[in-house]
Structures are given as structure tokens and as C-alpha cells.
């Protein structure tokens, strides 16, 4: 019961934060001010959920971040220290409320099975980079168990091939330490079950977001090279952790 009470308090706090941020988001847009409130909202959601974020390295500007993926917590963790928008599967766009919230954060929805949409997606990528300065993609395509890295799927990078001019690619390693497997969403657990389980925890969740060395120019020639080089860099960092 105490855990359920904590879940209720945290969800209520997130809703209050959302209601406070939405009008401020539209006010900022009306005043043509730099995009700001999505980052505040996502950072607040992470903090309410018990997430405590430490940054290592420097996030580049006008950059595509390629990161390992364990949990929904990855999104507020990366957004809080970089202001990044995200590339997501278009299945999320089928949920009206979620689609609107994602759109406010310049989310690029990728239709993996519709090749004809690649050009439109590439234009969305360019717009999001111009607006936010950074985009994050999780090339594993799903969440892992936190113990090893799943293969990076180069097909998920179709919308950024060729890479827009002046854009760098930076691998990002999310390190939850000893808590990685405990918070990871994998196996038969549903997304809702994972969300509730994490919100029911009393102990804070510490994560270090490592911004690794950007890929060299010769690794940017194709999506396969980008996926392979970024995956290898994160794998090496994971082995050292």
C-alpha cells in the first residue's frame, strides 16, 4: 500500500507539472522565444520519478545522439542534460494525447515499414535539428536488460541518410550502474507495469549520461557505418563501467 500511495503522489505531481508547462509552452511559441519548456517538463518528470542524473562529457550542438536503451527513464535523463528531441516509432503517434505531447518536443515519428515516407522523415529531422539543436535515436530498436548491448539496427537511421550538412553523430552511454537490470524494461513486462514499478520505488535511481567522442567523418558515410561505430563505442564504455 505505501508503494501505491507513492505512485499516486508521483502521477499527480506529473500531471500538475504538465498543466503548468503547457500554457507556458504556447506562450513561448507566441513570443517566438527559444524552445524551453519541454526540457523542463521532461527533467521534472524524471526528478519526480526519483531519477538523479549526472552528466559526463559534453553534448555537441546540431548533433544526432545514438544511445543505448533500457527504460522510459532514458528520455528524461537525456533531455534534462541536453534538451534533445527524439526519434520514435510511429506507433506512438496512434495515441492522440501522447502524439500531441511528443509533437511539442519536436519528436520525429519514423515509419519503419514505409519506404515512401523516408523523404518526409528526413525533412522532419532537419526541422527538429534546427529547432532543438539535437535529436536522440535508440538504434537497438527496443529496450535491453542493462547487462549487454543489443545490435544497432542501421535501418532505423534511414531518415538521417545522408546526414544533413553540419550535423555530427555522438554516441551516448546511459549507465544506471548496479540498478540497470532492476529498472530495465524487457521480457514479458508491459510498459505500464514497468512505469508503475519504477514509480513505486522509494530509493532514488542514479544514472550517468556519458556523451562520448563524436564519430569521425569517415564513419559518417553510411547508416551502417554510423550504427556499427556508435555501437562499438558504447560497447567499449559499457565494458569499462
N, C-alpha and C positions, 0 to 999 in steps of 0.2 A: 504493500500500500504506500509506504513512503516514496518508493520509486515512481509510482503512478502520479502521486502528488507533484513530484518534481517535473515529470513530463508535462503535466497540465500547466504548471507555472511557466515553464520554458516556452511552450507553444503559445501561450497567451502573451508572453513578452515579445515573441517574434511577430505576432500579429499587430501588437501595439507599435512596434518599430516600423513595420510595413506601412501602417496607416499614417505614421508621421512622415515617412520618407516619400511616399507617392506624391503628395501635393508639392513638396519641395523639389522633387524631380521635375515636375511640369513647370514650376516657377522658373527653375534654372534654364529650362529649354526656352521658355518665353523670353527670358532676358538674354538668351544666346550666350550663357556662361558655360565654361568647360564642364564636361560630364564629371559628376562628382558623387551623387547620391547612391547609385548602385553599389559603388565600392563601400560606402558607409554601411549600407544595408547588409551586404554580404559579410563584412567584417563583424557587424553586430550579431548576425545570426550565428557565426562561429563562436563568438565570445559567450553568447547566451547558452550555447550547447556545451560549453566547457572547454572549447578549443583555445589553446595558448600557443601562439605562433612565434617562431624565431626565424629570422632570415639570415642566410649565408650566401655571400656573393652578391653581385649587382645585376638586377634585371635590366636588359637593354631596352631602349625605346624603338618603336616601329619593328617589333620582333614577334615571331611565332615561337611560342613556348611549346615544347614537346615533353610531356610529363608522364610519369608512372601513375597508376590509378588504383586506389584502394577503397574509397568511400565517397559519399556525397560531401564529406567534410573537406575533400581536396579543393572544391570550388571556393568556399570562403577562405581557405588557407592561402591559395594563390592570389585571389582577388585582393585580400587585405594588404598584401605586401607589394602588389604590382599594379592594381587597378585593371587587370586584364579582363577582356571579354572572353567568350568561349565558343568553340565549335562543338555542336551537339548533334546527335542523331535526330532526324526529323520526326521520329515517333513522339518526341516530347511536344511537338507542335500540335499534336492532336488534342491536347488538353488545353482548352481555351485560356483558363486563368494562368497556367504555367507558361503558355506561349507568350502571353502579354508581358509577364514578369521577365521572361528571357529576352524578349524584344527590347525592353527598357535597358537591358545590359548589353545590347548590340550582339546578341547571340546569333551565330551563323548556323542555320539548320542544314545539315548535309543529308541529301537523299542518296544513300549508298547504291541503290539499285537502279537509279535513273540517270544514265549517262548524258541524256539531253539537258539535264539541269546543271551540268558542271560549269558552263559559261556563266550562268546566273549566280551560282555559288561563288565563283571567282570574283565577280563584281561585289558581292556582299562582303567577301573577305577584304577587298581593297577599301571598301567604305568603313568597315569596322576598325581596320588598322589606322585609317586617317582620323577616326573619331576617338578611339581609345588609346592608340599607340601600341597595343599588344593584344594578341589572341593566344588562347591556350587550346591545344588539342591533346587528347589522351589516345595515343596511337595503338594501345593494346586493344581498344575497342570494347573493353569490359573491365570490371574491377577484378583484381587479383587477391591472393591471400596474404600479401605483405611479406612473404618469405622469398619469393623469386619473381623475376620479371617475365611476363608473357611476351611472345613475339610481337614486335611492332608491325602493324599492317599498313604497308605502303599505300594500299588502295584508299585509305582514309585521308591521304594527303592530296587526292586528285584535285581538290578545289584550290590548292596552292601551287599547282604545277602548270606553267612555270611560276616561280616565286616572283611576286611583284617587285619592281625595281626598288632598291634601297632597303629591302626587308632582310633582317638576319634571322637565323634559326638558333634557338638556345635551349639545350636540354635542361630539364628541371627534375630534381630528385626530391620526392616527398618522403621524409624519414620520420616515422612515428615511433622509432626505437622499439623497445620491448612490447609496446602496446599495439604494434602493427596488426598482428593476427587477431587480437581481441576486438579491434574496431572495424576490420575489413569486412566488406560485403561480398560474399561469394557462396558457392554451393547452392543449397536449396532455400536459403533465407530470402524472404521477399524484401523489396525496398522499404516498405512500410515497417516491417519487423525490425530491420536494421536501424531505421530512423528512431523508432521508439526505444530500442535497446540502448542506443547511444545517449538519448536524452534522459534515460533513467539512471545513468551513471552519476555518482557523486564525485568521483575522482576526476580532476582535470585531465585533458588529453593534450599532451605536448607533441608538437610537430615542428621539425626544422625544414624549411623550404630552401633547398640548395640550388642556386642559379649557377649552373656550370658554364664552362667556357663555350662561347658560341661556336657553331660549326665553321670550319674553314671553307673558303669559297669553292674549293674543288669538291666539297661534299654536298654542294647545293645544286648540282647539275640535274638531278632527277629525284623524284619522290622516294625511289628505292634506296638511293644513297643517303638521303636525309634520314629515312627511317632506320637504316642499318647503323649509321654513325651515331645518331642520338640514342638508340637503344644500347649500343656498346658503351657509350659514355655513362649512362645511368647505371648499367650493369656493373661497371667498374666501381662507381661510387657506392653502390649497394653492397658490394663485396667488402669495401673498406669500413662500412658503418658498423 
